[in-house]
Amino acid sequence: MDIMAQQTSRAPRPPRTRESLPEQAISRDVLLEKYAKDGEATAAEVRARVARALAAAEPEAKRTMREAQFAEALERGFIPSTPRRGRRSPRL
């Protein structure tokens, strides 16, 4: 029997998303302690600042659009980092 043709009795699990995971107080506290600046008091304010900073590297005509895209990606759980030498960054 072809193993690829076999069906499992379980339905596939939906992917875990930020919306399906409750916020944990410790995670919020660490985020604010390590990354909040200039009176930022919420994770949303930190993410908005990061999105603006990421978009600042884009051509001026695309900054507003890119800021919105970065903000949405951050809301969904994307964590930007410096790419390692020889490795490409993931595309948004």
Residue pairs with C-beta under 8 A, 6 or more apart in sequence:
14 20
17 76
17 77
18 75
18 76
18 77
23 43
28 43
31 43
31 46
32 40
32 41
32 42
32 43
32 46
35 46
36 45
36 46
37 46
37 49
40 46
40 49
47 71
47 74
47 75
48 71
50 70
50 74
50 80
51 67
51 68
51 70
51 71
51 74
52 67
54 66
54 67
54 70
54 80
55 62
55 63
55 64
55 66
55 67
55 70
56 63
58 66
69 92
70 80
70 92
73 92
74 80
78 92
83 89
